[in-house]
Amino acid sequence: MGPTHHALLDASWSGITLLAVWAHPDDEAYLGAGLMNAVSSGGGRCRWLAVRQAAT
């Protein structure tokens, strides 16, 4: 069985900006990559911010 096609892939994201905030610098790679790809492929913009606490 192949991957499931989702309606998000066909949506028009033109004029939409997605801001994704992640707790670790690599979280976007496996947690939100599909959504960010759908938004950018559909004409929207993606911005992401990784926030971490520096060691003291």
Kinemage of the C-alpha trace (Angstrom):
@kinemage 1
@onewidth
@group {chain A} dominant
@subgroup {mainchain}
@vectorlist {calphas} color= white
{ca met a 1} P 0.000 0.000 0.000
{ca gly a 2} L 1.388 3.406 -1.001
{ca pro a 3} L 1.397 6.637 0.966
{ca thr a 4} L -1.933 8.250 1.748
{ca his a 5} L -2.735 11.409 -0.203
{ca his a 6} L -3.886 14.218 2.047
{ca ala a 7} L -6.023 17.259 1.211
{ca leu a 8} L -3.326 19.556 2.641
{ca leu a 9} L -1.194 18.742 -0.392
{ca asp a 10} L -3.839 20.130 -2.760
{ca ala a 11} L -4.663 23.241 -0.739
{ca ser a 12} L -3.840 26.717 -1.980
{ca trp a 13} L -1.575 28.307 0.599
{ca ser a 14} L -1.071 31.519 -1.380
{ca gly a 15} L -0.865 34.504 0.955
{ca ile a 16} L -0.343 32.308 4.040
{ca thr a 17} L 2.752 32.440 6.228
{ca leu a 18} L 3.400 29.484 8.505
{ca leu a 19} L 5.528 30.183 11.574
{ca ala a 20} L 6.803 27.001 13.187
{ca val a 21} L 8.519 27.204 16.577
{ca trp a 22} L 10.634 24.242 17.636
{ca ala a 23} L 12.342 23.386 20.910
{ca his a 24} L 15.408 21.875 19.240
{ca pro a 25} L 17.221 22.738 15.994
{ca asp a 26} L 16.525 19.367 14.313
{ca asp a 27} L 12.838 18.943 15.265
{ca glu a 28} L 11.558 20.540 12.055
{ca ala a 29} L 13.183 17.791 10.002
{ca tyr a 30} L 10.886 15.052 11.273
{ca leu a 31} L 8.001 16.801 13.006
{ca gly a 32} L 6.855 19.416 10.513
{ca ala a 33} L 8.684 18.895 7.234
{ca gly a 34} L 5.603 17.563 5.437
{ca leu a 35} L 3.403 20.478 6.441
{ca met a 36} L 6.082 23.029 5.616
{ca asn a 37} L 6.580 21.371 2.216
{ca ala a 38} L 2.828 21.475 1.518
{ca val a 39} L 2.634 25.164 2.435
{ca ser a 40} L 5.629 26.196 0.347
{ca ser a 41} L 4.560 24.022 -2.613
{ca gly a 42} L 1.092 25.578 -2.446
{ca gly a 43} L 2.410 29.132 -2.738
{ca gly a 44} L 2.755 30.020 0.945
{ca arg a 45} L 5.762 31.071 2.974
{ca cys a 46} L 7.387 29.108 5.792
{ca arg a 47} L 9.457 30.521 8.595
{ca trp a 48} L 10.774 28.526 11.503
{ca leu a 49} L 12.459 29.320 14.764
{ca ala a 50} L 14.420 26.914 16.924
{ca val a 51} L 14.739 27.940 20.562
{ca arg a 52} L 17.086 26.322 23.023
{ca gln a 53} L 18.555 27.149 26.384
{ca ala a 54} L 22.306 27.658 26.356
{ca ala a 55} L 24.408 25.757 28.879
{ca thr a 56} L 25.645 27.937 31.696
